[in-house]
Amino acid sequence: MGEAERGESAPRLRISFWCSNGHETKPSFASDAQVPDTWDCPRCGFPAGQDRDNPPDPPRTEPYKTHLAYVRERRSDADGEAILAEALAKLRGEI
């Protein structure tokens, strides 16, 4: 099927987006569509914005944390010792 067989295509706009690595992406949008503020760069995956000189910052990736790491953030060493002493007392049948 050629273009002539399908009829006229909708009017389109090509908008440039730039990521923090300097990659330019030019997706096309319908002329009456709302253009998003950011677009994912197809080359690196970082967010891209319409301002070439001030692209959006790449997302911060947090390192993987274990359950124990989260517990240590919430509890002090003294709290941990108290919880451990209570659990050991239950196991020994003292409580």
Disulfide bonds with the S-S distance in Angstrom:
none
